Amino acid sequence: MQRKIRILVGKPGLDGHDRGAKVVARALRDAGYEVIYTGLHQTPEMIVNTAIQEDVDAIGLSILSGAHNFLFPEVIRLLQDQGCEGVMVFGGGIIPESDIPPLKAQGVAELFLPGTPIQDILKFLEQAFNKK
């Protein structure tokens, strides 16, 4: 039997709104992924440590606070420092479109803005993991 894809959904930083993260986590669970939700106010170190402990395949970050240009690259850097380059990082939130190309150049696999249909996120993940 093949192991389920494991995805950590994280809320880094001081952002106190997690409704969207919970909606995405539930949709991923309903689609057959194993989901670990870290809760609010997580540091990048806490997220990466949990990802390693839980042996996840991907990390989905939800950032509404405007700290995306620091938090996404910091999670990627910490993963690399731990030898976990194979863990895909994707996310969403309030991210100006002009910030998306630089974040992708730093290793963020995909970014989803408010109003993105859940089906688009699921399709992205299905394609990403079918390639592996």
PELINPE-V136058 format. One record per helix or strand of 2 or more residues. SS is the DSSP state (a for helix, b for strand). FROM is the first residue (numbers start at 0). TO is the last residue. If there is no record, write none. Layout:
BEGIN
((SS/FROM/TO) (SS/FROM/TO))
END
This chain:
BEGIN
((b/5/9) (a/18/29) (b/33/36) (a/43/53) (b/57/62) (a/67/80) (b/87/92) (a/96/104) (b/109/112) (a/117/129))
END
